[in-house]
Amino acid sequence: MSSSAEFVAHCMDLLAAQGRPRARRMFGGHGLYIDDLFVALIIEERLYLKADEQARPAFEQAGSEPFGYATRNGRRTVLAYWSVPDDAMESPALMQPWARLAMASALRAANAKHPAPQAKAAAARRQARASPRRG
């Protein structure tokens, strides 16, 4: 087993308390899912957890860094994935608060993309009321 495979397995063990983890190769690294929610990236043997606007301050306060990369045109793109504090990499118990933040961020993102049927119906009603009627 390569050190990369061992690191991926270690990260999955750390996140397993949140649900069923699985890894998928992507972006030259791995994407990690918990119960089909995309919650983390592993790039160059470093774990980055999803952190939206609500979760980001906790990661910033802990001294974490956002994942970013240079594009072909030389610009820097930064994604909503932040490095995990070093101590959280030591045990599932220490990872728990960070994993919860990532899960909550992933759930908010999923709900924003696929709102509940009631929310879709309410949005359609609002749009219909706001649209000028043709008669």
C-alpha positions in Angstrom: 0.0 0.0 0.0 1.4 3.4 -1.0 1.8 6.2 1.5 -1.0 8.1 -0.4 -3.4 5.1 0.0 -2.5 4.9 3.7 -3.2 8.6 4.1 -6.5 8.4 2.3 -7.5 5.4 4.6 -6.4 7.4 7.7 -8.6 10.4 6.6 -11.5 8.1 6.0 -11.0 6.6 9.5 -11.0 10.1 11.0 -14.2 11.0 9.3 -16.1 7.7 9.8 -17.9 8.9 12.9 -19.9 11.2 10.7 -21.2 8.5 8.4 -20.1 6.1 5.7 -16.9 7.5 4.1 -15.8 6.8 0.5 -12.9 8.2 -1.5 -12.8 8.9 -5.2 -9.8 10.0 -7.2 -10.1 13.5 -8.6 -8.1 16.7 -9.1 -4.9 14.9 -8.9 -5.8 13.7 -5.4 -9.0 12.4 -3.8 -12.5 13.6 -3.0 -14.0 12.3 0.2 -17.7 11.7 0.6 -19.7 11.0 3.8 -23.0 9.4 3.0 -22.8 10.8 -0.5 -22.1 14.4 0.6 -18.8 15.8 -0.8 -17.1 17.0 2.3 -13.3 16.9 1.7 -10.3 17.0 -0.6 -7.0 15.3 -0.2 -4.3 17.0 -2.2 -0.6 16.3 -1.8 -1.2 14.3 1.5 -3.1 17.2 3.0 -6.8 17.0 4.1 -9.1 20.0 3.3 -12.6 20.1 4.6 -15.5 21.9 3.1 -16.1 25.3 4.9 -18.8 27.7 3.7 -19.3 31.3 5.0 -20.7 30.0 8.3 -17.9 27.5 9.0 -15.0 29.5 7.6 -14.3 31.7 10.7 -13.6 28.6 12.8 -11.0 27.4 10.3 -9.5 30.9 10.0 -9.3 31.2 13.8 -7.5 27.8 14.0 -4.9 29.0 11.5 -6.1 26.8 8.7 -5.5 27.7 5.0 -7.8 27.5 2.1 -7.1 25.2 -0.8 -6.1 27.0 -3.9 -4.4 26.5 -7.2 -3.0 28.5 -10.1 -5.0 28.4 -13.3 -3.5 28.2 -16.8 -3.8 32.0 -17.2 -1.8 32.6 -14.0 -4.7 33.5 -11.8 -5.2 31.9 -8.4 -8.5 30.1 -7.7 -9.4 29.4 -4.0 -12.1 26.9 -3.2 -14.2 26.6 -0.1 -12.1 23.8 1.4 -9.8 24.5 4.3 -6.9 22.6 5.8 -7.5 20.7 9.0 -5.7 21.8 12.1 -2.7 19.5 12.8 -4.1 18.1 16.1 -7.3 17.0 14.4 -5.3 14.6 12.3 -4.4 12.7 15.4 -7.7 11.1 16.3 -11.4 10.7 15.3 -12.4 12.5 18.5 -10.2 15.6 17.7 -11.6 15.5 14.1 -15.2 15.5 15.2 -15.9 19.3 15.5 -14.2 19.9 12.2 -16.0 17.1 10.4 -19.3 18.4 11.8 -18.5 21.8 10.3 -17.7 20.2 7.0 -20.9 18.1 7.0 -23.0 21.2 7.9 -21.4 23.1 5.1 -22.0 20.3 2.6 -25.6 20.0 3.7 -26.3 23.7 3.3 -24.7 23.5 -0.2 -26.8 20.5 -1.2 -30.0 22.1 0.1 -29.2 25.3 -1.8 -28.8 23.3 -5.0 -31.8 21.0 -4.5 -34.3 22.7 -2.2 -37.1 20.7 -0.7 -40.2 20.2 -2.8 -42.2 22.7 -0.6 -39.5 25.3 -1.1 -39.6 24.8 -4.8 -43.4 25.2 -4.9 -43.2 28.3 -2.8 -40.5 29.8 -5.0 -42.7 29.1 -8.1 -45.7 30.8 -6.5 -43.6 33.9 -5.6 -42.3 34.0 -9.2 -45.8 33.7 -10.6 -47.0 36.5 -8.4 -44.1 38.7 -9.4 -44.4 38.0 -13.2 -46.5 40.5 -15.2 -49.7 38.8 -16.3 -50.6 38.8 -20.0 -54.1 39.0 -20.8 
